[in-house]
Amino acid sequence: MTDRLIDLSEEPARLSVRLAQLVIERNDKDDATVPLEDLAVLIVSHPCVSYTHAVLAGIIEAGGAFVVCDHRHMPIAMLLPVESHSTQAERFVRQTEASEPTRKRLWQQIVEAKVRAQGRLLKELRNDDHGLSAMATRVISGDGTNIESQASRRYWTALFGEENFKRDRDAGDQNRFLNYGYAVLRAIVARAVCAAGLHPSFGVHHHNRYDAFCLADDLMEPFRPLVDRAVARWVAEHGVGGDLNREAKAALIGALTQRFEIEGEWRSLFDIVARTASSLAAVFEGKSKDLLLPGE
């Protein structure tokens, strides 16, 4: 799988499937085709994009994800495979039966990796990790001392150089760009979770009866700085009041389609996230105690 991300937001289009290819028809342009097996995520936000049932079924059967956006071009819904692993039912059981100590140990690992990644990004962009690397070493089981929140307060202020900056999904500043990037990242992680035979609703730490993707929200935490880096660079060049336009989206998606080093190898984010999800399944099955996480 090539793991392509496609965002349809700039113009009307008609989508259909022909010979296992996604066909994109646009006015006054030649048809574009993409093999369904190469498509990781299709994002649709233009109000005049139409698609057949075969498009949705084809994307899902090939293991991809379909993301629907609202009038603000913000993702509001996802369609994911519900059966994509041969031992899915068994893994669901192991997932739901995981003990509280296991969940707390997993959340400790996730928070440690997230805070370390935030510290590395601050060191890269601001030449100072603002103490986050040291904080990461003090995360205890279940993050009982709330290091994640303490690190977050330092991190956002240092990243954007704004004393009063807050992560607010409804704000009209750089939060708009963060929202979009995180939504795409969430789709990538949710897709990997399903491919690993895990249920995206049953989280390790996040629990919300209105959230169908609690596990994806858990596993994406250490990967958020990939989006943060792209947003920090974008607003440094264009300011916080610019539009979430094609160029901005391309910068955000580009940040998630690069190759990254893990275990001495350069791999795509899709592959790394898939390995993380598989390592979580191994923990639930009692085959391992540790997640494979960035920076490990």
C-alpha angles and dihedrals in degrees: 000000000000093000100221124183117210124188118192106193110117106065144008116279141175117221126201140150126247125171093343090309128119106232118206114196119192132174115270093359135099115259115266120215132197126182108247090226089060095053117096101169133006114197118194121189106143109102093222100058113116128190140179128239087251089064094057094042093045095051093048095044089053090053098256133130130236118211124195121204132200130229090284090057089247118139112250105166142024134203113206137173113272095196118035107130131065094227097037097129092051092048091049088058094048090047095053092044095053110130124245093246089054092050091048092050091050092050090050090055092047094050092046091053092046095050092045090051091050090050092050091051093050089049090051098046103027101025090236129078090206091227097300095124090058092044090055090062091058097058110122131197110305088002088270092173092052098238090160092064094042091051091046093059092054093040101055094045092050096041097056099022091234118127093203099041113132132183100248120162092204098048120113097222130078087319087084091063092044090051093054096045093047091049091055091045089049091054091051092050094043089052091052092047091054092045089055090057095251128130112245093210097061105078132194093221109350113083121176125144089211094053117082093185105054094135092050088051089054097048096043094060098091090046097054093092088068087067093039091057092052093047093047091052093045096051091043088061102032106023129239097279100063125115124268088241135156093280093050092048091047089054092050095045090044089058089060098045098056124103121255134196118248127159089357094304133102110234140163120262088244090059094045093050090047089054090049091052091047091050089053090053088052090054091051090050092051094246095115142013099208137067122226101239135168113274093021 
